[in-house]
Amino acid sequence: MNTQTWHDILRPFFGFVVLQPLLLLWMYLFTDDWVKSYHEVGWTLNIVCTIYLIPMYIWYEKHILVPKEP
C-alpha cells in the first residue's frame, strides 16, 4: 500500500532548495558568466535533477533506510 505523507510531498521542494548552492557554485567555478549560465541552464538543470532524485529517495527509503524500532 503506497500512501503519500507530507514528507513525500515536501521532499522535492527541499531537494530543489538544497541543490541551489551546489548548482551556483558549479556555475561560478566552471563558466565564464555564471549569472547568464545560471539563468539559461541552471533552473532547468535544477528541476531535472530534482525530478531525477525523487525516485532515488523512494528507492533509498524502501530498500536501504532501516525503520526505527518503537
PyMOL Python script that loads the backbone (N, CA, C, O; Angstrom):
from pymol import cmd

cmd.read_pdbstr("""\
ATOM      1  N   MET A   1       0.838  -1.173   0.000  1.00  0.00           N
ATOM      2  CA  MET A   1       0.000   0.000   0.000  1.00  0.00           C
ATOM      3  C   MET A   1       0.885   1.238   0.000  1.00  0.00           C
ATOM      4  O   MET A   1       1.756   1.376   0.859  1.00  0.00           O
ATOM      5  N   ASN A   2       0.675   2.121  -0.936  1.00  0.00           N
ATOM      6  CA  ASN A   2       1.506   3.304  -1.079  1.00  0.00           C
ATOM      7  C   ASN A   2       0.692   4.544  -0.726  1.00  0.00           C
ATOM      8  O   ASN A   2      -0.197   4.940  -1.479  1.00  0.00           O
ATOM      9  N   THR A   3       0.990   5.149   0.400  1.00  0.00           N
ATOM     10  CA  THR A   3       0.296   6.358   0.807  1.00  0.00           C
ATOM     11  C   THR A   3       1.291   7.497   0.869  1.00  0.00           C
ATOM     12  O   THR A   3       2.437   7.321   1.285  1.00  0.00           O
ATOM     13  N   GLN A   4       0.840   8.667   0.452  1.00  0.00           N
ATOM     14  CA  GLN A   4       1.705   9.839   0.498  1.00  0.00           C
ATOM     15  C   GLN A   4       1.555  10.542   1.835  1.00  0.00           C
ATOM     16  O   GLN A   4       0.460  10.638   2.391  1.00  0.00           O
ATOM     17  N   THR A   5       2.662  11.022   2.327  1.00  0.00           N
ATOM     18  CA  THR A   5       2.667  11.810   3.549  1.00  0.00           C
ATOM     19  C   THR A   5       3.190  13.197   3.210  1.00  0.00           C
ATOM     20  O   THR A   5       3.628  13.450   2.087  1.00  0.00           O
ATOM     21  N   TRP A   6       3.141  14.087   4.185  1.00  0.00           N
ATOM     22  CA  TRP A   6       3.697  15.428   3.985  1.00  0.00           C
ATOM     23  C   TRP A   6       5.180  15.335   3.648  1.00  0.00           C
ATOM     24  O   TRP A   6       5.704  16.143   2.882  1.00  0.00           O
ATOM     25  N   HIS A   7       5.840  14.355   4.221  1.00  0.00           N
ATOM     26  CA  HIS A   7       7.261  14.141   3.938  1.00  0.00           C
ATOM     27  C   HIS A   7       7.469  13.879   2.450  1.00  0.00           C
ATOM     28  O   HIS A   7       8.392  14.433   1.854  1.00  0.00           O
ATOM     29  N   ASP A   8       6.641  13.060   1.851  1.00  0.00           N
ATOM     30  CA  ASP A   8       6.755  12.740   0.426  1.00  0.00           C
ATOM     31  C   ASP A   8       6.464  13.954  -0.456  1.00  0.00           C
ATOM     32  O   ASP A   8       7.062  14.110  -1.520  1.00  0.00           O
ATOM     33  N   ILE A   9       5.562  14.796  -0.018  1.00  0.00           N
ATOM     34  CA  ILE A   9       5.184  15.967  -0.801  1.00  0.00           C
ATOM     35  C   ILE A   9       6.243  17.067  -0.700  1.00  0.00           C
ATOM     36  O   ILE A   9       6.554  17.719  -1.697  1.00  0.00           O
ATOM     37  N   LEU A  10       6.794  17.275   0.487  1.00  0.00           N
ATOM     38  CA  LEU A  10       7.759  18.356   0.692  1.00  0.00           C
ATOM     39  C   LEU A  10       9.174  17.995   0.257  1.00  0.00           C
ATOM     40  O   LEU A  10       9.978  18.892   0.003  1.00  0.00           O
ATOM     41  N   ARG A  11       9.497  16.724   0.167  1.00  0.00           N
ATOM     42  CA  ARG A  11      10.856  16.290  -0.175  1.00  0.00           C
ATOM     43  C   ARG A  11      11.368  16.902  -1.478  1.00  0.00           C
ATOM     44  O   ARG A  11      12.497  17.392  -1.485  1.00  0.00           O
ATOM     45  N   PRO A  12      10.613  16.907  -2.583  1.00  0.00           N
ATOM     46  CA  PRO A  12      11.137  17.504  -3.816  1.00  0.00           C
ATOM     47  C   PRO A  12      11.434  18.997  -3.681  1.00  0.00           C
ATOM     48  O   PRO A  12      12.416  19.482  -4.242  1.00  0.00           O
ATOM     49  N   PHE A  13      10.600  19.727  -2.944  1.00  0.00           N
ATOM     50  CA  PHE A  13      10.849  21.154  -2.754  1.00  0.00           C
ATOM     51  C   PHE A  13      12.113  21.381  -1.929  1.00  0.00           C
ATOM     52  O   PHE A  13      12.902  22.278  -2.226  1.00  0.00           O
ATOM     53  N   PHE A  14      12.298  20.578  -0.909  1.00  0.00           N
ATOM     54  CA  PHE A  14      13.509  20.661  -0.098  1.00  0.00           C
ATOM     55  C   PHE A  14      14.735  20.332  -0.944  1.00  0.00           C
ATOM     56  O   PHE A  14      15.754  21.018  -0.856  1.00  0.00           O
ATOM     57  N   GLY A  15      14.641  19.289  -1.761  1.00  0.00           N
ATOM     58  CA  GLY A  15      15.742  18.925  -2.642  1.00  0.00           C
ATOM     59  C   GLY A  15      16.077  20.036  -3.627  1.00  0.00           C
ATOM     60  O   GLY A  15      17.247  20.284  -3.917  1.00  0.00           O
ATOM     61  N   PHE A  16      15.051  20.701  -4.140  1.00  0.00           N
ATOM     62  CA  PHE A  16      15.255  21.816  -5.065  1.00  0.00           C
ATOM     63  C   PHE A  16      16.054  22.929  -4.396  1.00  0.00           C
ATOM     64  O   PHE A  16      16.990  23.466  -4.988  1.00  0.00           O
ATOM     65  N   VAL A  17      15.689  23.272  -3.174  1.00  0.00           N
ATOM     66  CA  VAL A  17      16.379  24.339  -2.441  1.00  0.00           C
ATOM     67  C   VAL A  17      17.798  23.920  -2.076  1.00  0.00           C
ATOM     68  O   VAL A  17      18.722  24.727  -2.168  1.00  0.00           O
ATOM     69  N   VAL A  18      17.978  22.684  -1.668  1.00  0.00           N
ATOM     70  CA  VAL A  18      19.293  22.203  -1.249  1.00  0.00           C
ATOM     71  C   VAL A  18      20.256  22.113  -2.438  1.00  0.00           C
ATOM     72  O   VAL A  18      21.462  22.279  -2.255  1.00  0.00           O
ATOM     73  N   LEU A  19      19.758  21.858  -3.635  1.00  0.00           N
ATOM     74  CA  LEU A  19      20.620  21.778  -4.813  1.00  0.00           C
ATOM     75  C   LEU A  19      21.097  23.147  -5.303  1.00  0.00           C
ATOM     76  O   LEU A  19      22.078  23.227  -6.042  1.00  0.00           O
ATOM     77  N   GLN A  20      20.418  24.225  -4.901  1.00  0.00           N
ATOM     78  CA  GLN A  20      20.769  25.561  -5.381  1.00  0.00           C
ATOM     79  C   GLN A  20      22.225  25.946  -5.110  1.00  0.00           C
ATOM     80  O   GLN A  20      22.908  26.363  -6.045  1.00  0.00           O
ATOM     81  N   PRO A  21      22.736  25.826  -3.880  1.00  0.00           N
ATOM     82  CA  PRO A  21      24.130  26.240  -3.641  1.00  0.00           C
ATOM     83  C   PRO A  21      25.136  25.438  -4.461  1.00  0.00           C
ATOM     84  O   PRO A  21      26.106  26.003  -4.966  1.00  0.00           O
ATOM     85  N   LEU A  22      24.922  24.150  -4.600  1.00  0.00           N
ATOM     86  CA  LEU A  22      25.825  23.321  -5.397  1.00  0.00           C
ATOM     87  C   LEU A  22      25.810  23.757  -6.863  1.00  0.00           C
ATOM     88  O   LEU A  22      26.859  23.858  -7.500  1.00  0.00           O
ATOM     89  N   LEU A  23      24.634  24.007  -7.378  1.00  0.00           N
ATOM     90  CA  LEU A  23      24.497  24.442  -8.762  1.00  0.00           C
ATOM     91  C   LEU A  23      25.129  25.814  -8.970  1.00  0.00           C
ATOM     92  O   LEU A  23      25.815  26.034  -9.968  1.00  0.00           O
ATOM     93  N   LEU A  24      24.904  26.735  -8.043  1.00  0.00           N
ATOM     94  CA  LEU A  24      25.505  28.065  -8.149  1.00  0.00           C
ATOM     95  C   LEU A  24      27.024  27.999  -8.074  1.00  0.00           C
ATOM     96  O   LEU A  24      27.710  28.695  -8.822  1.00  0.00           O
ATOM     97  N   LEU A  25      27.552  27.177  -7.188  1.00  0.00           N
ATOM     98  CA  LEU A  25      28.997  27.013  -7.077  1.00  0.00           C
ATOM     99  C   LEU A  25      29.571  26.443  -8.373  1.00  0.00           C
ATOM    100  O   LEU A  25      30.605  26.909  -8.851  1.00  0.00           O
ATOM    101  N   TRP A  26      28.911  25.448  -8.935  1.00  0.00           N
ATOM    102  CA  TRP A  26      29.363  24.857 -10.194  1.00  0.00           C
ATOM    103  C   TRP A  26      29.397  25.911 -11.300  1.00  0.00           C
ATOM    104  O   TRP A  26      30.378  26.017 -12.037  1.00  0.00           O
ATOM    105  N   MET A  27      28.327  26.684 -11.409  1.00  0.00           N
ATOM    106  CA  MET A  27      28.269  27.726 -12.435  1.00  0.00           C
ATOM    107  C   MET A  27      29.364  28.772 -12.213  1.00  0.00           C
ATOM    108  O   MET A  27      29.986  29.234 -13.170  1.00  0.00           O
ATOM    109  N   TYR A  28      29.596  29.137 -10.973  1.00  0.00           N
ATOM    110  CA  TYR A  28      30.610  30.143 -10.648  1.00  0.00           C
ATOM    111  C   TYR A  28      32.015  29.652 -11.003  1.00  0.00           C
ATOM    112  O   TYR A  28      32.820  30.415 -11.538  1.00  0.00           O
ATOM    113  N   LEU A  29      32.309  28.393 -10.711  1.00  0.00           N
ATOM    114  CA  LEU A  29      33.654  27.863 -10.928  1.00  0.00           C
ATOM    115  C   LEU A  29      33.944  27.487 -12.385  1.00  0.00           C
ATOM    116  O   LEU A  29      35.081  27.616 -12.838  1.00  0.00           O
ATOM    117  N   PHE A  30      32.940  27.029 -13.113  1.00  0.00           N
ATOM    118  CA  PHE A  30      33.206  26.426 -14.416  1.00  0.00           C
ATOM    119  C   PHE A  30      32.600  27.150 -15.615  1.00  0.00           C
ATOM    120  O   PHE A  30      32.621  26.614 -16.722  1.00  0.00           O
ATOM    121  N   THR A  31      32.066  28.343 -15.425  1.00  0.00           N
ATOM    122  CA  THR A  31      31.560  29.104 -16.568  1.00  0.00           C
ATOM    123  C   THR A  31      32.136  30.512 -16.527  1.00  0.00           C
ATOM    124  O   THR A  31      32.526  31.009 -15.471  1.00  0.00           O
ATOM    125  N   ASP A  32      32.182  31.141 -17.686  1.00  0.00           N
ATOM    126  CA  ASP A  32      32.718  32.499 -17.764  1.00  0.00           C
ATOM    127  C   ASP A  32      31.751  33.518 -17.172  1.00  0.00           C
ATOM    128  O   ASP A  32      32.157  34.392 -16.406  1.00  0.00           O
ATOM    129  N   ASP A  33      30.497  33.406 -17.521  1.00  0.00           N
ATOM    130  CA  ASP A  33      29.472  34.316 -16.997  1.00  0.00           C
ATOM    131  C   ASP A  33      28.451  33.474 -16.234  1.00  0.00           C
ATOM    132  O   ASP A  33      27.477  32.987 -16.807  1.00  0.00           O
ATOM    133  N   TRP A  34      28.689  33.312 -14.938  1.00  0.00           N
ATOM    134  CA  TRP A  34      27.878  32.375 -14.159  1.00  0.00           C
ATOM    135  C   TRP A  34      26.433  32.825 -14.024  1.00  0.00           C
ATOM    136  O   TRP A  34      25.536  31.986 -13.942  1.00  0.00           O
ATOM    137  N   VAL A  35      26.185  34.135 -14.000  1.00  0.00           N
ATOM    138  CA  VAL A  35      24.803  34.612 -13.867  1.00  0.00           C
ATOM    139  C   VAL A  35      24.008  34.270 -15.130  1.00  0.00           C
ATOM    140  O   VAL A  35      22.884  33.773 -15.053  1.00  0.00           O
ATOM    141  N   LYS A  36      24.601  34.540 -16.280  1.00  0.00           N
ATOM    142  CA  LYS A  36      23.923  34.224 -17.546  1.00  0.00           C
ATOM    143  C   LYS A  36      23.720  32.714 -17.684  1.00  0.00           C
ATOM    144  O   LYS A  36      22.646  32.260 -18.076  1.00  0.00           O
ATOM    145  N   SER A  37      24.753  31.947 -17.360  1.00  0.00           N
ATOM    146  CA  SER A  37      24.643  30.487 -17.446  1.00  0.00           C
ATOM    147  C   SER A  37      23.584  29.955 -16.492  1.00  0.00           C
ATOM    148  O   SER A  37      22.842  29.034 -16.831  1.00  0.00           O
ATOM    149  N   TYR A  38      23.515  30.537 -15.301  1.00  0.00           N
ATOM    150  CA  TYR A  38      22.515  30.098 -14.327  1.00  0.00           C
ATOM    151  C   TYR A  38      21.107  30.362 -14.848  1.00  0.00           C
ATOM    152  O   TYR A  38      20.228  29.508 -14.730  1.00  0.00           O
ATOM    153  N   HIS A  39      20.894  31.541 -15.423  1.00  0.00           N
ATOM    154  CA  HIS A  39      19.564  31.862 -15.942  1.00  0.00           C
ATOM    155  C   HIS A  39      19.203  31.019 -17.163  1.00  0.00           C
ATOM    156  O   HIS A  39      18.040  30.656 -17.344  1.00  0.00           O
ATOM    157  N   GLU A  40      20.193  30.706 -18.001  1.00  0.00           N
ATOM    158  CA  GLU A  40      19.909  29.943 -19.215  1.00  0.00           C
ATOM    159  C   GLU A  40      19.802  28.440 -18.960  1.00  0.00           C
ATOM    160  O   GLU A  40      18.948  27.770 -19.541  1.00  0.00           O
ATOM    161  N   VAL A  41      20.663  27.912 -18.095  1.00  0.00           N
ATOM    162  CA  VAL A  41      20.754  26.463 -17.915  1.00  0.00           C
ATOM    163  C   VAL A  41      20.415  26.024 -16.495  1.00  0.00           C
ATOM    164  O   VAL A  41      19.840  24.954 -16.295  1.00  0.00           O
ATOM    165  N   GLY A  42      20.762  26.834 -15.525  1.00  0.00           N
ATOM    166  CA  GLY A  42      20.689  26.437 -14.121  1.00  0.00           C
ATOM    167  C   GLY A  42      19.315  26.017 -13.638  1.00  0.00           C
ATOM    168  O   GLY A  42      19.178  24.992 -12.971  1.00  0.00           O
ATOM    169  N   TRP A  43      18.295  26.799 -13.969  1.00  0.00           N
ATOM    170  CA  TRP A  43      16.952  26.464 -13.491  1.00  0.00           C
ATOM    171  C   TRP A  43      16.479  25.135 -14.059  1.00  0.00           C
ATOM    172  O   TRP A  43      15.937  24.291 -13.344  1.00  0.00           O
ATOM    173  N   THR A  44      16.694  24.965 -15.357  1.00  0.00           N
ATOM    174  CA  THR A  44      16.280  23.708 -15.987  1.00  0.00           C
ATOM    175  C   THR A  44      17.050  22.530 -15.410  1.00  0.00           C
ATOM    176  O   THR A  44      16.468  21.484 -15.122  1.00  0.00           O
ATOM    177  N   LEU A  45      18.355  22.696 -15.239  1.00  0.00           N
ATOM    178  CA  LEU A  45      19.178  21.627 -14.678  1.00  0.00           C
ATOM    179  C   LEU A  45      18.733  21.281 -13.260  1.00  0.00           C
ATOM    180  O   LEU A  45      18.680  20.106 -12.899  1.00  0.00           O
ATOM    181  N   ASN A  46      18.416  22.280 -12.464  1.00  0.00           N
ATOM    182  CA  ASN A  46      17.976  22.034 -11.097  1.00  0.00           C
ATOM    183  C   ASN A  46      16.645  21.289 -11.072  1.00  0.00           C
ATOM    184  O   ASN A  46      16.463  20.381 -10.260  1.00  0.00           O
ATOM    185  N   ILE A  47      15.730  21.651 -11.932  1.00  0.00           N
ATOM    186  CA  ILE A  47      14.434  20.962 -11.991  1.00  0.00           C
ATOM    187  C   ILE A  47      14.619  19.511 -12.432  1.00  0.00           C
ATOM    188  O   ILE A  47      14.005  18.607 -11.865  1.00  0.00           O
ATOM    189  N   VAL A  48      15.465  19.285 -13.443  1.00  0.00           N
ATOM    190  CA  VAL A  48      15.722  17.920 -13.916  1.00  0.00           C
ATOM    191  C   VAL A  48      16.366  17.090 -12.813  1.00  0.00           C
ATOM    192  O   VAL A  48      15.982  15.939 -12.603  1.00  0.00           O
ATOM    193  N   CYS A  49      17.342  17.658 -12.106  1.00  0.00           N
ATOM    194  CA  CYS A  49      17.998  16.930 -11.007  1.00  0.00           C
ATOM    195  C   CYS A  49      17.005  16.604  -9.895  1.00  0.00           C
ATOM    196  O   CYS A  49      17.034  15.507  -9.338  1.00  0.00           O
ATOM    197  N   THR A  50      16.134  17.545  -9.574  1.00  0.00           N
ATOM    198  CA  THR A  50      15.140  17.318  -8.528  1.00  0.00           C
ATOM    199  C   THR A  50      14.193  16.192  -8.924  1.00  0.00           C
ATOM    200  O   THR A  50      13.901  15.316  -8.110  1.00  0.00           O
ATOM    201  N   ILE A  51      13.715  16.207 -10.155  1.00  0.00           N
ATOM    202  CA  ILE A  51      12.816  15.151 -10.625  1.00  0.00           C
ATOM    203  C   ILE A  51      13.535  13.807 -10.648  1.00  0.00           C
ATOM    204  O   ILE A  51      12.945  12.782 -10.308  1.00  0.00           O
ATOM    205  N   TYR A  52      14.801  13.804 -11.045  1.00  0.00           N
ATOM    206  CA  TYR A  52      15.591  12.570 -11.061  1.00  0.00           C
ATOM    207  C   TYR A  52      15.753  11.999  -9.653  1.00  0.00           C
ATOM    208  O   TYR A  52      15.723  10.782  -9.472  1.00  0.00           O
ATOM    209  N   LEU A  53      15.922  12.858  -8.668  1.00  0.00           N
ATOM    210  CA  LEU A  53      16.171  12.386  -7.308  1.00  0.00           C
ATOM    211  C   LEU A  53      14.927  11.844  -6.606  1.00  0.00           C
ATOM    212  O   LEU A  53      15.061  11.091  -5.641  1.00  0.00           O
ATOM    213  N   ILE A  54      13.747  12.192  -7.047  1.00  0.00           N
ATOM    214  CA  ILE A  54      12.525  11.718  -6.386  1.00  0.00           C
ATOM    215  C   ILE A  54      12.476  10.191  -6.343  1.00  0.00           C
ATOM    216  O   ILE A  54      12.266   9.640  -5.262  1.00  0.00           O
ATOM    217  N   PRO A  55      12.658   9.470  -7.465  1.00  0.00           N
ATOM    218  CA  PRO A  55      12.651   8.004  -7.359  1.00  0.00           C
ATOM    219  C   PRO A  55      13.842   7.457  -6.577  1.00  0.00           C
ATOM    220  O   PRO A  55      13.755   6.384  -5.980  1.00  0.00           O
ATOM    221  N   MET A  56      14.954   8.193  -6.580  1.00  0.00           N
ATOM    222  CA  MET A  56      16.113   7.747  -5.796  1.00  0.00           C
ATOM    223  C   MET A  56      15.795   7.790  -4.303  1.00  0.00           C
ATOM    224  O   MET A  56      16.169   6.879  -3.564  1.00  0.00           O
ATOM    225  N   TYR A  57      15.106   8.843  -3.854  1.00  0.00           N
ATOM    226  CA  TYR A  57      14.681   8.936  -2.452  1.00  0.00           C
ATOM    227  C   TYR A  57      13.748   7.781  -2.102  1.00  0.00           C
ATOM    228  O   TYR A  57      13.895   7.147  -1.057  1.00  0.00           O
ATOM    229  N   ILE A  58      12.798   7.515  -2.976  1.00  0.00           N
ATOM    230  CA  ILE A  58      11.826   6.449  -2.725  1.00  0.00           C
ATOM    231  C   ILE A  58      12.533   5.100  -2.628  1.00  0.00           C
ATOM    232  O   ILE A  58      12.253   4.312  -1.724  1.00  0.00           O
ATOM    233  N   TRP A  59      13.451   4.834  -3.564  1.00  0.00           N
ATOM    234  CA  TRP A  59      14.197   3.573  -3.548  1.00  0.00           C
ATOM    235  C   TRP A  59      15.022   3.461  -2.275  1.00  0.00           C
ATOM    236  O   TRP A  59      15.046   2.404  -1.644  1.00  0.00           O
ATOM    237  N   TYR A  60      15.694   4.535  -1.893  1.00  0.00           N
ATOM    238  CA  TYR A  60      16.524   4.527  -0.690  1.00  0.00           C
ATOM    239  C   TYR A  60      15.691   4.222   0.554  1.00  0.00           C
ATOM    240  O   TYR A  60      16.069   3.388   1.376  1.00  0.00           O
ATOM    241  N   GLU A  61      14.560   4.905   0.683  1.00  0.00           N
ATOM    242  CA  GLU A  61      13.719   4.688   1.860  1.00  0.00           C
ATOM    243  C   GLU A  61      13.125   3.283   1.879  1.00  0.00           C
ATOM    244  O   GLU A  61      12.893   2.726   2.952  1.00  0.00           O
ATOM    245  N   LYS A  62      12.881   2.711   0.720  1.00  0.00           N
ATOM    246  CA  LYS A  62      12.269   1.388   0.655  1.00  0.00           C
ATOM    247  C   LYS A  62      13.285   0.272   0.894  1.00  0.00           C
ATOM    248  O   LYS A  62      12.960  -0.725   1.539  1.00  0.00           O
ATOM    249  N   HIS A  63      14.514   0.423   0.384  1.00  0.00           N
ATOM    250  CA  HIS A  63      15.477  -0.675   0.407  1.00  0.00           C
ATOM    251  C   HIS A  63      16.650  -0.485   1.364  1.00  0.00           C
ATOM    252  O   HIS A  63      17.211  -1.474   1.835  1.00  0.00           O
ATOM    253  N   ILE A  64      17.027   0.719   1.658  1.00  0.00           N
ATOM    254  CA  ILE A  64      18.232   0.965   2.449  1.00  0.00           C
ATOM    255  C   ILE A  64      17.908   1.453   3.857  1.00  0.00           C
ATOM    256  O   ILE A  64      18.471   0.965   4.837  1.00  0.00           O
ATOM    257  N   LEU A  65      17.012   2.400   3.947  1.00  0.00           N
ATOM    258  CA  LEU A  65      16.692   3.001   5.235  1.00  0.00           C
ATOM    259  C   LEU A  65      16.030   1.972   6.143  1.00  0.00           C
ATOM    260  O   LEU A  65      15.028   1.357   5.779  1.00  0.00           O
ATOM    261  N   VAL A  66      16.594   1.795   7.308  1.00  0.00           N
ATOM    262  CA  VAL A  66      16.054   0.830   8.265  1.00  0.00           C
ATOM    263  C   VAL A  66      15.036   1.554   9.141  1.00  0.00           C
ATOM    264  O   VAL A  66      15.356   2.593   9.718  1.00  0.00           O
ATOM    265  N   PRO A  67      13.821   1.028   9.253  1.00  0.00           N
ATOM    266  CA  PRO A  67      12.824   1.688  10.102  1.00  0.00           C
ATOM    267  C   PRO A  67      13.252   1.684  11.566  1.00  0.00           C
ATOM    268  O   PRO A  67      13.902   0.755  12.045  1.00  0.00           O
ATOM    269  N   LYS A  68      12.869   2.747  12.253  1.00  0.00           N
ATOM    270  CA  LYS A  68      13.190   2.851  13.679  1.00  0.00           C
ATOM    271  C   LYS A  68      12.335   1.880  14.477  1.00  0.00           C
ATOM    272  O   LYS A  68      11.145   1.709  14.215  1.00  0.00           O
ATOM    273  N   GLU A  69      12.962   1.259  15.441  1.00  0.00           N
ATOM    274  CA  GLU A  69      12.235   0.347  16.327  1.00  0.00           C
ATOM    275  C   GLU A  69      11.482   1.162  17.375  1.00  0.00           C
ATOM    276  O   GLU A  69      12.024   2.135  17.899  1.00  0.00           O
ATOM    277  N   PRO A  70      10.240   0.781  17.689  1.00  0.00           N
ATOM    278  CA  PRO A  70       9.472   1.534  18.704  1.00  0.00           C
ATOM    279  C   PRO A  70      10.012   1.349  20.105  1.00  0.00           C
ATOM    280  O   PRO A  70       9.473   1.917  21.055  1.00  0.00           O
TER     281      PRO A  70
END
""", "prot")
cmd.dss("prot")
cmd.show_as("cartoon", "prot")
cmd.util.cbc("prot")
cmd.orient("prot")
